[in-house]
Amino acid sequence: MQWGQIKMLFIFSFLVLDLFLLQQFLTKQEEASIGTIEEPMFEESPAEDNITIDDDIPEEAPEVNFLIASHSDFSESQLDQIERLEDQQAEVYGSQLLVSTLDEPVELGNNEESITETVSEHVPFSDQYSYWGLNEEEDKVLFFQTTNSRTVYYNSAGVLMVDIEDGQMTGYQLSQLQEEENENDDERELLDPDDVIDILYEDREISSGDEVTNMTVGYHSAAGFEPTQVFAPIWKVTINGEEDLFLNAVTGEGQVLDLEEDEFISDTLEYFQETISSNRQDVINNEEEEEENSDE
């Protein structure tokens, strides 16, 4: 090979190398530029990013202990009350699940106040449950049980589920939790509201222009079908008056919980059906009481 050809080969090789190095340099410059632009976005606080906080949001976390509760049998007085129910066919399976069908559908109304009032007229013990909402796709209205004046969210052992059809109440299913003594009486420091909002902002659960309209502490257990469950305090955060986010309230956790309403309804109905199927020989109803009333 002649020297001229060798020299041209070296020049071509170095040219290719220079082009490769230039490309790498430009890529790194672009990444550095993007990082410089994006970095302030993560350093901004919610207030600086036009996120507003309602005046009713608490400034500090309340003192809330862990809750231990189990799926409860209906008491004798409760069973007596169920047996006296009128204008509905009520059945209790395994002393733990109340299932009832109304003789005639009842108009529910279209807001929380009217729905709650109608339900309270037909469902025993409904004052122990707080209104959650109407699920139009599943034709259900959900009420979650309350304990210690706090709501137990998304638990199949403590729920009132109302059946609706064409805006009318046709029946319901009810299960209840009973609080047990907590020997450890675990007290844990809870995340303050400001910390909760910061976590949700960093996780991009809330964004510029959003408003935090409500924050309250309730309970949730990941073991939704266990006989005895430990319920941890959680923050329920309402965004723009319509979207609810849930976050573990215990300091050091700060985990956003994925609680899906449709999935909960499906799982709960399956759980109720299993309870019914396994307790067909252990049923208490109000038929005899209704027959006695009709004879009179």
Buried (B, 14 or more C-beta within 10 A) or exposed (E): EEEEEEEEEEEEEEEEEEEEEEEEEEEEEEEEEEEEEEEEEEEEEBEEBEBEBEEEBEEEBEEBBBBBBBBBBBEEEBBEBBBEBEEBBBBBBBBBBBBBEBEEBBEBBEEEEEBBEBBEEBBBBBEBBBBBBBBEEBBBBBBBBBBEEBBBBBBBBBBBBBBBEEEBBBBBBBBBBBBBEEEEEEEBEBBBBBBBBBBBBEEEBBEEEBBBBEBBBBBBBEEBBEEBBBBBBBBBBBBEEEEBBBBBBBEEBBEBBEBEBEEBBEBBBEBBEEBBEEBEEEEBBBEEBBEEEEEE
